[in-house]
């Protein structure tokens, strides 16, 4: 047998052996490998979402306070788009890193997400009955912010409705923009670097919070780093879902405002 032919035979046998070894993995081993790779991917995504150490140093005074943080939001139109997903350069977490919950402390979309970054705009309220308000208050220092001040008091005093028609009406009202005590209130505002905002996020059956945020930076990929401070947690709002509850809610409201029937 020629030397070259012998070499080909040896390589062929080695290939068969390698394939046999690969196919000999058990299903349990394969699922363990999947779990390990998923854990590695989650770690890489968190690194991609991380903020610079310089920003943490700059906001050390704020971060020393309870219920505060420093996060990055990715632009939804890029990292959660179909074109981006098809390219393979994708963020696998639901929502593409464009959302954040100040209660659950996660970027994962759903279950009470409080803020979204999309086309250089911040938005509040994304699904079901959920809605919210976000207002620029650039004169306020985030480190010193509280539930006081005229704009904060409007957001603090606001009472979300419980009956579906009234909830839908409020969703439309803040989507279009409305005035309360001379202050313009909307669910969407443009992103401005160094600007400070107050945000009221109402997520039925999940949470209701007032949060102060400040835009620290905007990076070349369109992502923004924001500092945040949770100013107040309100009772979790519960929608009225059946006829008996609606009647009881209407009667309760009537008794509070007009006196007993």
Secondary structure, 3 states (H helix, E strand, C coil): CCHHHHHHHHHHHHHHHHHHHHHCCCHHHHHHHHHHHHHHHHHHHHHHHCCCHHHHHHCHHHHCCCCEEEEEECCHHHHCCHHHHHHCCCCCCCCCCCEEECCCCECCCCCCCCEEEECCEEECCCCCCCEEEEEECCCCCHHHCCCCCHHHHHHHHCCCCCEHHHHHHHHHHHHHCEEECCEEEECEEECCCCCEEEEEEEECCCEEEEEEEEEEEECCCCCEEEEEEEEEECCCCCCECCHHHHHHHHHHHHHHHHCCC
